[in-house]
Amino acid sequence: MKTKKTLFYLFISFIVIALDQITKFAVRLYMPGQSIPIFGKYFSLTHVENPGAAFSIGFESSEFNRVFFSIITFFLTFVILIMMKKAKVGWEKLAYSMILGGAIGNLIDRLAFGSVTDFFDVYFFNIFGLERWPIFNIADSSIVVAIVILLVYTFFFEKR
C-alpha cells in the first residue's frame, strides 16, 4: 500500500516534469526570442533563456552557473526525496513531489541547453519596485505553489 502511495507522488513529479518540458520545447520551437502579448501589458509569453537561478541570480560565467546550479539541484533532489519519505501527511508529500518535479524540470534544461527556458511574463503593478515579475516557467510555478502549500500546512494545520 505504501509503495502505491509513493508511486502516486512520484507520478505527480513526473507530470510536472512532462508539462514543463513540453511547454519549454514548444516555446523554443515556435517562438524563439519572441514575446506574444496575451492580455495586453499584463500577461505575455516571452521566450528568454536564464543561465542563472531564480530571478536570474548567478555568476558571470554561464558554464560555472551550469555546473554549480546542477550540483546544487542534484544534492537538493536527494534531500527532497528524504523529506518526501519522512512526510507524514499527503499535503506535505504533494508539495515535495511538486518541488521535486520543478527542480528536475529546470535541471533537464540546464544540462541539455546550459540555461533554463522561461516564458511566463507578468506585469507586477510596481509592487516592491518591480514593474514586471521576473519571467518564469511551469517548473518555477510548481515550486512556488508547493512552498505556499508547505507554509499554509505548517502555520495552520500542523499539530505542534
Buried (B, 14 or more C-beta within 10 A) or exposed (E): EEEEEBEEBBEBBBBBBEBBBEBBEEBBEEBEEEEEEEEEEEEBBBBBBBBBBBEBEBEEEBEEBBEBBBEEBEEBBEEBBEBBEEBEEEBBBBBBBBBBBBBBBBBBBBEEBBBBBBBBBBBEEEEEEEEBBBBBBBBBBBBBBBBEBBEEBEEEEEEE
